[in-house]
Structure formats: structure tokens, C-alpha cells
Amino acid sequence: MTPKDPSFRDRVKASFDAQTFMRTLGVRMAALEPGHCVLEMPVRPDLCQQNGFVHAGATTAIADTAAGYAAFSLMPVGANVLTVEFKLNLLNPAEGETLVARAQVIKPGRTLMVVRSDVFGARGGAEKLVATMLATMMSL
């Protein structure tokens, strides 16, 4: 996929850095390519639910944010990204040392983009799929 903005990395990074919620969760952007974004979140006790697994809200937040930035990387200068719809399947308990969200634009468009975002629990080099999201992102 070809970005409409050759300096998309700087624009995406600036937007991500402005997200105080991602900073609160300890999320970092591990990779960014046109139409692709990877986010990593360290697993901490304060992000877990009563059984010790990462709360579905935190899992959803990184899946959605990775999807949004994968789409945003393909948008023109001056655009903003907004989630308009998503479906998340929680497949396994979210656990590990880190949660890794990998998002890929499936269908780019001028106004709407469809993105898949998979979240993995990572521990000691091994990964287990914990959630998958299909999302629609809008260019504003």
C-alpha cells in the first residue's frame, strides 16, 4: 500500500504521542508501515480483571488504536481518523508479559477503511492469539 503522505510516520507518531490514554496503559508503537501498525503493552496487575487476565477493555483499546493508526498511515495530510464500527472476538484469556496488537488495512478507501487487528499475549518469545478485531475507520 502506498501512503498519500510521504511523511506519514511523523504525523502518525505525533498523533500517537498525544494520546494520554495509551501513555496511561504503557503502550508503545513497535512498528509502523503503510497500512500496518504494531503496538505493545506491558501486562501489569492494574490492567487485569478479577481472575488475573488483562481486562477486555485494555485489550480492546490496543486493538482499536492499532487499527486506527494502520488506517491513519494511509490518509492524506490534514485528515483525522475515527473509529466508526468494530467487532471484537475474545479468543483466549489475555495473559503474558506483553500484549501485542498487529493491525493491517484490508480494504483502503477514500473515506472508509476496513482493518483487521489481532492481539497476542507474548511470553518468552512465544505468542498466543487472544483477540481479533475487524474495524471500520473513517477519514475526517
C-alpha positions as a Markdown table, in Angstrom:
| # | Residue | x | y | z |
|---|---|---|---|---|
| 1 | Met | 0.0 | 0.0 | 0.0 |
| 2 | Thr | 1.2 | 3.5 | -0.8 |
| 3 | Pro | 0.7 | 6.3 | 1.7 |
| 4 | Lys | -0.8 | 9.6 | 0.5 |
| 5 | Asp | 1.7 | 11.5 | 2.7 |
| 6 | Pro | 5.4 | 10.7 | 2.4 |
| 7 | Ser | 5.9 | 11.9 | 6.0 |
| 8 | Phe | 3.2 | 9.7 | 7.4 |
| 9 | Arg | 5.4 | 8.3 | 10.1 |
| 10 | Asp | 6.0 | 11.8 | 11.7 |
| 11 | Arg | 2.2 | 12.6 | 11.5 |
| 12 | Val | 1.2 | 9.2 | 13.0 |
| 13 | Lys | 3.8 | 9.3 | 15.7 |
| 14 | Ala | 2.8 | 12.8 | 16.7 |
| 15 | Ser | -0.8 | 11.8 | 17.0 |
| 16 | Phe | 0.0 | 8.6 | 18.9 |
| 17 | Asp | 2.2 | 10.6 | 21.3 |
| 18 | Ala | -0.7 | 12.9 | 22.0 |
| 19 | Gln | -2.9 | 10.0 | 23.3 |
| 20 | Thr | -2.7 | 10.2 | 27.0 |
| 21 | Phe | -4.8 | 7.0 | 27.4 |
| 22 | Met | -2.2 | 5.0 | 25.5 |
| 23 | Arg | 0.5 | 6.5 | 27.8 |
| 24 | Thr | -1.5 | 5.6 | 30.8 |
| 25 | Leu | -1.7 | 2.0 | 29.6 |
| 26 | Gly | 2.1 | 2.0 | 28.9 |
| 27 | Val | 1.6 | 1.3 | 25.2 |
| 28 | Arg | 4.4 | 1.9 | 22.7 |
| 29 | Met | 4.4 | 1.8 | 18.9 |
| 30 | Ala | 6.7 | -1.0 | 17.9 |
| 31 | Ala | 6.3 | -0.8 | 14.1 |
| 32 | Leu | 4.6 | 1.3 | 11.5 |
| 33 | Glu | 4.4 | 0.8 | 7.8 |
| 34 | Pro | 1.8 | 2.0 | 5.2 |
| 35 | Gly | -1.4 | 0.2 | 6.2 |
| 36 | His | 0.2 | -1.6 | 9.1 |
| 37 | Cys | 0.8 | -0.8 | 12.8 |
| 38 | Val | 2.1 | -2.8 | 15.8 |
| 39 | Leu | 1.5 | -1.7 | 19.4 |
| 40 | Glu | 2.9 | -3.3 | 22.5 |
| 41 | Met | 1.5 | -3.1 | 26.0 |
| 42 | Pro | 3.3 | -4.5 | 29.1 |
| 43 | Val | 1.0 | -6.6 | 31.2 |
| 44 | Arg | 0.6 | -5.0 | 34.7 |
| 45 | Pro | -1.6 | -6.1 | 37.6 |
| 46 | Asp | -3.5 | -2.8 | 37.5 |
| 47 | Leu | -4.7 | -3.7 | 33.9 |
| 48 | Cys | -6.1 | -7.0 | 34.9 |
| 49 | Gln | -9.6 | -8.2 | 35.9 |
| 50 | Gln | -10.6 | -10.3 | 38.9 |
| 51 | Asn | -9.1 | -13.6 | 37.5 |
| 52 | Gly | -5.7 | -12.0 | 36.7 |
| 53 | Phe | -6.2 | -11.8 | 33.0 |
| 54 | Val | -5.8 | -8.4 | 31.1 |
| 55 | His | -9.2 | -6.7 | 31.1 |
| 56 | Ala | -11.1 | -6.9 | 27.9 |
| 57 | Gly | -11.3 | -3.1 | 27.9 |
| 58 | Ala | -7.5 | -2.8 | 27.7 |
| 59 | Thr | -7.3 | -5.5 | 25.1 |
| 60 | Thr | -9.9 | -3.7 | 23.0 |
| 61 | Ala | -8.2 | -0.3 | 23.4 |
| 62 | Ile | -4.9 | -1.5 | 21.9 |
| 63 | Ala | -6.6 | -3.5 | 19.1 |
| 64 | Asp | -8.7 | -0.4 | 18.2 |
| 65 | Thr | -5.8 | 2.0 | 18.4 |
| 66 | Ala | -3.5 | -0.2 | 16.3 |
| 67 | Ala | -6.3 | -0.4 | 13.7 |
| 68 | Gly | -6.8 | 3.3 | 13.7 |
| 69 | Tyr | -3.1 | 4.1 | 13.1 |
| 70 | Ala | -2.8 | 1.5 | 10.4 |
| 71 | Ala | -5.6 | 3.3 | 8.6 |
| 72 | Phe | -4.3 | 6.8 | 9.5 |
| 73 | Ser | -0.9 | 5.9 | 7.9 |
| 74 | Leu | -2.7 | 5.8 | 4.5 |
| 75 | Met | -4.7 | 9.0 | 4.9 |
| 76 | Pro | -3.7 | 12.4 | 3.4 |
| 77 | Val | -2.2 | 15.3 | 5.2 |
| 78 | Gly | -4.9 | 17.2 | 7.2 |
| 79 | Ala | -7.1 | 14.1 | 7.7 |
| 80 | Asn | -8.0 | 12.7 | 11.1 |
| 81 | Val | -9.1 | 9.1 | 11.9 |
| 82 | Leu | -12.2 | 8.0 | 13.8 |
| 83 | Thr | -13.4 | 4.5 | 14.5 |
| 84 | Val | -17.0 | 4.1 | 13.3 |
| 85 | Glu | -17.5 | 0.4 | 14.0 |
| 86 | Phe | -15.8 | -2.7 | 15.2 |
| 87 | Lys | -16.4 | -6.4 | 16.2 |
| 88 | Leu | -14.0 | -8.0 | 18.7 |
| 89 | Asn | -13.7 | -11.7 | 19.4 |
| 90 | Leu | -12.0 | -12.6 | 22.6 |
| 91 | Leu | -10.5 | -16.0 | 21.8 |
| 92 | Asn | -8.3 | -16.8 | 24.8 |
| 93 | Pro | -7.6 | -15.3 | 28.2 |
| 94 | Ala | -5.3 | -12.3 | 27.7 |
| 95 | Glu | -2.1 | -13.1 | 29.6 |
| 96 | Gly | 1.7 | -12.9 | 29.2 |
| 97 | Glu | 4.4 | -10.4 | 29.7 |
| 98 | Thr | 3.2 | -8.2 | 26.9 |
| 99 | Leu | 0.1 | -7.8 | 24.7 |
| 100 | Val | 1.0 | -7.2 | 21.1 |
| 101 | Ala | -1.6 | -5.7 | 18.7 |
| 102 | Arg | -0.9 | -6.1 | 15.0 |
| 103 | Ala | -3.2 | -4.3 | 12.6 |
| 104 | Gln | -3.4 | -4.4 | 8.8 |
| 105 | Val | -5.6 | -2.5 | 6.5 |
| 106 | Ile | -7.7 | -5.0 | 4.5 |
| 107 | Lys | -9.6 | -2.5 | 2.3 |
| 108 | Pro | -8.3 | 1.1 | 1.9 |
| 109 | Gly | -10.8 | 3.7 | 0.8 |
| 110 | Arg | -11.0 | 7.5 | 0.4 |
| 111 | Thr | -13.5 | 7.8 | 3.3 |
| 112 | Leu | -13.8 | 4.4 | 5.0 |
| 113 | Met | -11.1 | 1.7 | 5.6 |
| 114 | Val | -11.6 | -1.8 | 6.8 |
| 115 | Val | -8.8 | -3.0 | 9.2 |
| 116 | Arg | -8.1 | -6.3 | 10.9 |
| 117 | Ser | -6.3 | -6.1 | 14.3 |
| 118 | Asp | -5.1 | -9.2 | 16.1 |
| 119 | Val | -3.9 | -9.2 | 19.7 |
| 120 | Phe | -1.4 | -11.7 | 21.0 |
| 121 | Gly | -0.2 | -12.5 | 24.5 |
| 122 | Ala | 3.6 | -12.8 | 24.4 |
| 123 | Arg | 5.8 | -14.6 | 27.0 |
| 124 | Gly | 9.4 | -15.7 | 26.5 |
| 125 | Gly | 9.3 | -15.4 | 22.7 |
| 126 | Ala | 6.0 | -17.4 | 22.3 |
| 127 | Glu | 2.8 | -15.8 | 21.3 |
| 128 | Lys | -0.9 | -16.9 | 21.7 |
| 129 | Leu | -3.7 | -15.2 | 19.9 |
| 130 | Val | -6.1 | -13.7 | 22.5 |
| 131 | Ala | -8.4 | -11.4 | 20.4 |
| 132 | Thr | -9.2 | -10.5 | 16.8 |
| 133 | Met | -11.0 | -7.3 | 15.7 |
| 134 | Leu | -12.5 | -6.3 | 12.4 |
| 135 | Ala | -12.9 | -2.5 | 12.4 |
| 136 | Thr | -14.1 | 0.3 | 10.1 |
| 137 | Met | -12.2 | 3.6 | 10.2 |
| 138 | Met | -13.3 | 6.9 | 8.8 |
| 139 | Ser | -11.1 | 9.6 | 7.4 |
| 140 | Leu | -12.3 | 13.0 | 8.7 |
